[in-house]
Amino acid sequence: MTDKLTQQQVNQTAWAACDTFRGVVDAGQYKDYILVMLFLKYISDVWKDHVEGYRKQYGGDEGRIRRKLRLERFFLPEGASFYDLHAARSEANIGELINIALEQIEDANRSKLEGVFRNIDFNSEANLGRTKDRNRRLKTMLEDFAKPELDLTPSRVSEDIIGECYIYLISRFASGAGKKAGEFYTPSAVSQLLAKLAGPKPGDTICDPACGSGSLLIQAAQEVGSNDFSLSGQEVNGATWALARMNMFLHAKDAARIEWCDTLNSPALIEGDQLIKFDVVVANPPFSLDKWGAENAPKDPYKRFRRGIPPKSKGDYAFITHMIEIAKRKSGRVAVIVPHGVLFRGGAEGKIRQALIEENLLDAVIGLPANLFTTTGIPVAILVFDRSRESGGANEARKDVLFIDASKEFTPGKTQNLMEEVHIGKVVETYRARREIEKFSHLASSEEIAENGFNLNIPRYVDTFEPEEEIDVAAVQAEIDRIEAELVDVRARMKGYLKELGL
């Protein structure tokens, strides 16, 4: 087949393949099997296309063909392709055969895929059922992905379509898995807004220390406008880390360094005994993470918590201070999504917030609409920190903080609200121009924030109160009198009509 596939066709076909597991296996589990199979099908179709192309070019010169294939972006070992597994789909040990194929692919592509499949087991009785049921499900899944409408050869689909399908599936799984907000996926509109606010430019190093499946990092990379950037990320969940690695591969960002680690307790992006510093740091960390490691904070070797130790039951400021510490001195930019409590909670959080403001690091506070995430309806905010505001930085003279209330900038949806291009554009334009707009944005001086006790609750700074229309009581009473007079007249006429009718 050579006809082009649209994004919608690929998305719908891939999602339909999930029917094998839907209602039988929890979405939080079967997403990994579906996404790995999509990955395997795509690289198998690309590899098959390359092999056929070289055979046409070099005829029967198998040695030359193999040498050419070795120069490709990845190598698919013989017997490990999707089509080999599809041919063996009725075997009694099909789950084991899939595991073996994935292990071979890892071994052949260690620099790009090492460890990516270690958390997935297609021979798992716990996740996929006993042998008979497991084999039936795996056979059906292989047949679903073998359908002609899911032919993913490069002549039919682009890398962008596959990458976007991957993100589409991740978003659908995020909706159905019952996960906490943003655990492995940030809605694309929110990612786009966050990336634009962070403003990555050519040559920048970009990091997401809570990268989930990597969608926010990819959005930040697209915002650069060229291929001159480097990506780094950290993720604590092994299965989600694997998704991020595959996501980077599918988006042709193989060079991204994605580490599997606990960012707060054992960060892996280090050089020597120091944290690596980045030009741009973006994240949608887990909201108010409980048991984040407060007990380890006093002896943190990187001194990230010198402003104070966040409460053990709320890790928001642990992530915020980590992000600020890994941003380059005097130039680094940070954009982070937070729950609104971060703006006004007192105690240790209040002290940390005050310290960050007094250090002149906070650049903007942006309130977003409620119900943007698939798994929570609470409104969230974006905090932008700019280390160029430090002494010696390009913006050290800037002492104000821009507050934006974008809570009404959305299009209502059936299950969740959506920020569209016009809404995102309004926020970004206002931020870049640092413009005051009535009932939308306000530039608050450091003195004004101090007077408010370093409380960043947006309504304290942006007045969105809409006065009710004044009621003319006299006019309303006159209207009531007129209606009552008409009613008396109507009743009198009705009484006459009834009398004429003898009623």
C-alpha positions in Angstrom: 0.0 0.0 0.0 1.3 3.5 -0.8 -1.6 5.7 0.1 -0.8 8.2 2.8 -2.2 7.7 6.2 -3.6 10.7 8.2 -2.9 11.3 11.8 -6.5 10.5 12.7 -6.4 7.1 10.8 -3.3 6.0 12.7 -4.6 7.2 16.0 -8.0 5.4 15.6 -6.5 2.2 14.4 -3.9 2.1 17.2 -6.6 2.9 19.8 -8.9 0.2 18.3 -6.1 -2.4 18.9 -6.4 -1.7 22.6 -9.7 -3.6 22.6 -7.8 -6.8 23.1 -7.2 -5.8 26.7 -9.8 -3.2 27.5 -12.1 -4.3 30.3 -9.9 -7.3 31.1 -6.6 -5.7 32.0 -6.2 -2.4 33.9 -5.3 0.5 31.6 -2.3 1.3 33.8 -0.9 -2.1 32.8 -2.0 -2.7 29.2 -0.8 0.7 28.0 2.8 -0.5 28.2 2.1 -3.6 26.1 0.2 -1.5 23.4 2.9 1.2 23.3 5.7 -1.3 23.1 3.9 -3.1 20.3 3.4 0.1 18.4 7.1 0.9 18.8 8.0 -2.6 17.5 5.6 -2.4 14.6 7.0 1.0 13.5 10.7 0.1 13.6 9.9 -3.2 11.9 8.1 -1.4 9.0 11.0 1.2 8.7 13.6 -1.6 8.7 11.6 -3.6 6.1 11.5 -0.6 3.9 15.2 0.0 4.2 16.0 -3.7 3.5 13.8 -3.6 0.4 15.3 -0.4 -0.8 18.9 -1.7 -0.5 17.9 -5.0 -2.2 16.6 -3.0 -5.2 19.8 -0.9 -5.2 22.4 -3.6 -4.7 20.7 -6.7 -6.0 22.0 -9.9 -4.4 25.1 -8.3 -2.7 24.0 -9.3 0.8 27.3 -8.3 2.4 27.0 -4.8 1.0 23.3 -4.7 2.1 24.3 -5.7 5.7 27.0 -3.1 5.8 24.5 -0.4 4.7 22.0 -1.6 7.3 24.6 -1.3 10.0 24.8 2.4 9.2 21.1 3.0 9.8 19.8 4.8 12.9 19.0 1.5 14.5 19.6 -2.2 13.8 16.9 -4.9 13.8 18.3 -8.3 14.4 17.2 -11.2 12.2 14.2 -13.0 13.7 13.3 -10.1 16.0 10.9 -8.1 13.9 7.2 -7.7 14.4 6.6 -9.9 11.3 8.6 -12.7 12.8 6.5 -12.6 15.9 3.3 -12.3 13.9 4.2 -15.5 12.0 4.8 -17.2 15.4 1.6 -15.8 16.9 0.0 -19.3 17.5 3.1 -20.7 19.3 2.5 -21.9 22.9 5.3 -19.7 24.1 4.5 -16.6 22.2 4.9 -14.4 25.3 8.4 -15.7 25.8 9.2 -15.2 22.1 8.2 -11.5 22.3 10.4 -11.0 25.3 13.4 -12.6 23.6 12.9 -10.4 20.5 12.8 -7.3 22.6 16.0 -8.3 24.4 17.7 -8.9 21.1 16.7 -5.4 19.9 18.0 -3.9 23.1 21.3 -5.7 22.8 21.7 -4.5 19.1 20.9 -0.9 20.0 22.5 -0.4 23.4 23.3 3.3 23.1 19.7 4.2 22.3 17.5 1.5 23.8 19.4 -0.2 26.6 17.0 -1.1 29.4 14.0 0.3 27.7 12.1 -3.1 27.7 13.3 -4.3 31.1 10.1 -3.4 32.8 7.8 -5.1 30.3 7.0 -8.8 30.4 4.8 -10.3 27.7 5.0 -13.6 29.5 3.5 -12.3 32.8 0.7 -14.3 34.3 0.0 -11.6 36.8 -0.7 -9.0 34.2 -1.9 -11.0 31.1 -3.5 -14.0 32.7 -2.8 -17.7 32.6 -1.2 -19.3 29.5 -4.3 -20.0 27.5 -5.8 -16.5 28.0 -2.4 -14.8 27.7 -1.7 -16.5 24.4 -5.1 -15.7 23.0 -4.7 -12.0 23.9 -1.2 -11.7 22.5 -2.2 -13.5 19.3 -5.1 -11.0 18.9 -2.9 -8.1 19.5 -0.4 -9.2 16.9 -3.2 -9.6 14.4 -4.6 -6.2 15.2 -1.2 -4.5 14.6 -0.8 -6.5 11.4 -3.8 -5.0 9.7 -3.1 -3.2 6.4 -4.4 0.1 7.7 -1.6 0.1 10.3 1.2 -0.3 7.6 3.7 2.3 9.0 6.3 2.3 6.3 7.9 5.8 5.7 6.2 6.2 2.4 2.8 6.1 4.1 3.5 8.0 7.4 6.0 10.5 8.7 8.0 10.3 11.9 5.8 13.2 13.2 2.6 11.1 12.7 4.0 8.1 14.6 5.4 10.4 17.4 2.0 12.2 17.7 0.2 8.8 17.7 2.4 7.8 20.6 1.5 10.9 22.5 -2.1 10.5 21.6 -2.2 7.0 23.0 -0.4 8.2 26.2 -3.0 10.9 26.6 -5.8 8.4 26.3 -4.2 6.1 28.8 -3.6 9.0 31.2 -7.4 9.7 31.0 -8.4 6.1 31.7 -5.7 5.0 34.1 -6.9 6.9 37.2 -3.4 8.4 37.8 -2.8 11.5 39.8 -2.6 14.7 37.8 0.2 14.8 35.2 1.9 11.6 36.5 3.0 10.6 33.1 1.4 13.0 30.7 1.0 16.8 30.4 -1.9 18.0 28.1 -0.4 19.3 24.9 -1.8 22.8 25.2 -0.3 23.1 28.7 3.0 21.8 27.4 2.9 24.2 24.6 2.2 27.2 26.9 4.9 26.1 29.3 7.5 25.7 26.6 6.7 29.1 25.1 7.0 30.8 28.5 10.4 29.1 29.1 11.5 30.4 25.7 14.2 27.9 24.6 16.4 29.2 21.9 19.1 27.6 19.6 22.0 26.3 21.5 20.1 25.8 24.7 20.4 22.9 27.1 16.9 21.8 28.2 15.9 19.7 31.2 12.8 18.2 32.7 13.6 16.7 36.1 10.1 15.0 36.3 9.8 14.2 32.6 7.2 11.4 32.7 6.8 10.1 29.1 8.7 13.0 27.7 6.0 15.0 26.0 6.9 18.3 27.6 10.6 17.9 26.6 9.6 17.2 23.0 7.4 20.3 23.0 10.2 22.4 24.4 12.5 21.1 21.7 10.0 22.0 19.0 9.8 25.5 20.4 13.5 26.0 19.6 13.0 26.2 15.9 16.1 24.3 14.9 18.0 21.1 15.9 20.6 23.0 17.9 19.7 22.0 21.4 20.2 19.1 23.9 17.6 17.4 26.0 17.9 15.8 29.4 15.3 14.4 31.7 14.8 12.3 34.9 12.0 10.0 35.8 11.4 7.9 38.9 9.0 5.4 37.5 10.8 2.7 35.5 7.9 1.9 33.1 7.3 5.6 32.4 11.1 6.2 31.9 10.9 3.5 29.2 8.0 5.3 27.6 10.1 8.5 27.5 13.0 6.7 25.9 10.8 5.2 23.2 9.1 8.6 22.8 12.4 10.3 22.2 13.4 7.6 19.7 10.1 7.9 17.7 10.6 11.7 17.6 14.2 11.3 16.3 15.7 12.7 19.5 17.9 9.7 20.3 20.6 11.9 21.8 18.3 12.9 24.7 19.7 11.8 28.0 16.8 10.4 30.1 17.8 9.0 33.5 15.9 6.6 35.6 16.2 8.0 39.1 14.6 9.7 42.1 15.3 13.4 41.2 14.9 14.7 44.8 16.8 12.0 46.6 19.4 10.7 44.1 19.6 12.9 41.0 21.5 11.3 38.1 22.2 14.4 36.0 25.5 15.2 37.7 29.1 16.0 36.7 31.6 15.0 39.3 30.0 16.1 42.6 27.9 18.9 41.1 24.4 19.1 39.6 24.5 19.8 35.8 23.3 23.3 35.0 20.8 24.0 32.2 19.7 27.0 30.1 16.0 26.0 30.4 14.3 23.9 33.0 10.6 22.9 32.6 8.4 20.5 34.5 5.0 19.3 35.6 6.0 17.6 38.8 3.6 15.5 40.8 1.3 17.8 42.8 1.9 17.9 46.6 3.9 14.7 46.6 3.7 12.9 50.0 6.8 11.2 51.5 9.1 12.9 49.0 12.3 12.5 51.1 12.2 15.4 53.6 14.2 13.3 56.0 17.1 13.3 53.6 17.0 17.0 52.8 19.1 18.3 55.7 22.1 16.3 54.5 21.5 17.0 50.7 25.0 17.1 49.2 23.9 19.6 46.6 22.5 22.1 49.2 19.3 22.5 47.3 17.2 23.1 50.4 19.2 25.9 52.0 16.1 28.2 51.8 14.2 25.7 54.0 12.9 22.2 53.9 9.4 21.7 52.5 6.8 19.7 54.5 7.2 16.0 54.2 3.7 15.6 52.9 4.0 18.3 50.2 7.0 18.1 47.8 6.0 21.0 45.6 8.8 23.3 46.8 11.3 20.5 46.8 10.9 20.2 43.0 10.8 24.0 42.6 14.1 24.6 44.5 15.7 21.7 42.6 14.7 23.2 39.3 16.1 26.6 40.3 19.4 25.1 41.5 19.9 23.3 38.2 19.2 26.4 36.1 22.4 28.2 35.0 23.4 31.1 37.2 22.6 34.6 35.9 20.9 33.2 32.8 18.8 30.1 33.4 15.0 30.1 32.9 12.5 27.9 34.8 8.8 27.3 34.2 6.9 24.9 36.4 3.3 23.8 36.8 2.0 23.9 40.4 -1.2 23.6 42.4 -2.6 26.9 43.7 -1.6 26.0 47.3 2.0 26.7 46.4 1.1 30.4 46.0 -0.2 31.0 49.5 0.5 28.2 51.9 2.4 29.3 55.0 4.9 27.5 57.3 8.0 26.2 55.7 6.6 26.8 52.2 5.9 30.4 53.0 9.5 31.0 54.1 10.9 29.3 51.0 8.5 31.4 48.8 9.6 34.6 50.6 13.3 33.7 50.1 12.8 33.1 46.3 11.0 36.5 46.0 13.6 38.3 48.0 16.3 36.8 45.8 14.5 38.4 42.9 14.1 35.1 41.0 10.4 35.1 40.5 9.4 36.6 37.1 5.7 35.7 36.6 2.7 33.9 38.2 0.1 32.7 35.7 -3.2 31.2 36.8 -4.7 28.6 34.3 -8.3 27.4 33.8 -9.7 24.6 35.9 -10.3 21.1 34.4 -7.4 21.2 31.9 -6.0 17.8 33.0 -7.7 14.5 32.2 -7.4 13.3 35.8 -8.1 16.4 38.0 -10.4 19.3 37.8 -8.4 21.6 40.0 -7.0 24.9 38.6 -3.3 25.1 38.4 -0.7 27.9 38.0 2.6 28.3 36.2 5.5 29.9 38.0 8.3 31.4 35.9 11.7 32.0 37.5 14.5 33.9 35.7 18.0 33.7 37.0 19.0 36.6 34.7 17.4 38.8 37.3 20.2 37.9 39.7 23.0 40.4 40.4 25.1 40.4 37.3 22.4 39.0 35.0 20.9 40.8 32.0 17.7 41.5 33.8 19.0 42.4 37.3 17.2 45.8 37.2 13.8 44.0 36.9 12.2 44.0 40.3 8.5 43.5 39.5 6.5 40.2 39.1 3.9 39.8 36.4 0.6 38.3 37.5 -1.7 36.9 34.8 -5.2 35.5 35.4 -5.9 33.3 32.5 -8.6 31.3 34.3 -11.2 32.3 31.7 -9.0 31.6 28.7 -10.4 28.3 27.5 -12.9 26.5 25.3 -15.3 24.3 27.3 -15.2 20.6 26.4 -17.4 17.6 27.3 -14.9 16.1 29.7 -12.2 18.7 30.0 -11.5 22.3 29.1 -9.1 23.2 26.3 -6.7 26.1 25.9 -6.6 26.9 22.2 -4.0 28.8 20.2 -5.8 32.2 20.8 -5.7 31.6 24.5 -2.1 30.5 24.6 -1.1 33.4 22.3 -2.8 36.0 24.6 -0.9 34.7 27.7 2.5 34.5 25.9 2.2 37.9 24.3 1.2 39.5 27.6 4.1 37.8 29.3 6.7 38.7 26.8 5.6 42.3 26.7 5.1 42.4 30.5 1.9 44.3 29.8 -0.8 45.3 32.2 -4.3 44.5 31.0 -7.4 45.4 33.1 -8.9 42.3 34.8 -6.2 40.1 33.1 -2.7 41.1 34.2 -0.8 43.2 36.7 2.8 44.1 37.3 3.4 44.0 41.1 6.3 45.7 42.7 8.4 43.9 45.3 7.0 46.3 47.9 3.4 45.4 47.0 4.2 41.6 47.3 5.9 42.2 50.7 2.8 44.2 51.9 0.8 41.1 51.0 3.0 39.0 53.2 4.6 37.3 50.1 1.3 35.7 49.4 1.1 35.1 45.6 -2.7 34.4 45.4 -3.6 35.9 42.0 -6.9 37.6 43.1 -4.8 39.8 45.4 -3.1 41.3 42.4 -5.5 41.0 39.4 -9.0 42.3 40.1 -11.4 40.3 38.0 -14.5 41.4 40.0 -17.4 42.3 37.7 -19.8 44.7 39.4 -23.5 43.7 39.1 -25.7 45.9 37.0 -27.4 48.5 39.2 -31.1 47.8 39.6 -33.5 50.8 39.3 -35.9 49.8 42.1 -38.4 52.5 41.3 -38.6 51.4 37.7 -39.0 47.8 38.7 -41.9 48.7 41.1 -43.6 50.7 38.4 -43.4 47.7 36.1 -44.9 45.5 38.8 -47.7 48.0 39.3 -48.4 48.0 35.6 -48.5 44.2 35.3 -50.8 44.0 38.4 -53.2 46.5 36.9 -53.3 44.5 33.6 -54.0 41.4 35.6 -57.0 43.0 37.4 -58.4 44.0 34.0 -57.8 40.5 32.6 -59.6 38.9 35.6 -62.6 41.3 35.2 -63.0 40.5 31.5 -62.6 36.7 32.2 -65.3 37.0 34.8 -67.6 38.6 32.3 -67.0 35.9 29.7 -67.7 33.2 32.2 -71.0 34.9 33.2 -72.1 35.1 29.5 -71.4 31.4 29.2 -73.5 30.7 32.3 -70.5 29.3 34.2 
